[in-house]
Amino acid sequence: MIFELDAENYQYAFVTSYNRDYLWFLSRTPQVSEEMRQYFLQQAREQGFEIDDLIFVNQAIAPE
């Protein structure tokens, strides 16, 4: 279930599973701004998700 979508530029989406066991912040770029990260956390909190245990994965591009 998508609960937030950048419908103008399609740069990000906030997604959960049907039973809300999972939560994803999907981005077209490997890094997101701190402002966008805080916005995601705010929206997740407002949707009732427990945000204290979220894991943010380092998506740095591996060297070739």
C-alpha angles and dihedrals in degrees: 000000000000111000098173129025132175091230093175101055104005092227098136146009133193109217137181135181122258091260093040093241091128135045128192135185104204118195134177089223128061092232129044128194121260087241091058092046091053090048090053091050091049093050092046091050091049089051089056100255121148100239100182093086099044116130119215110202120214103241097187113156111252117236116252 
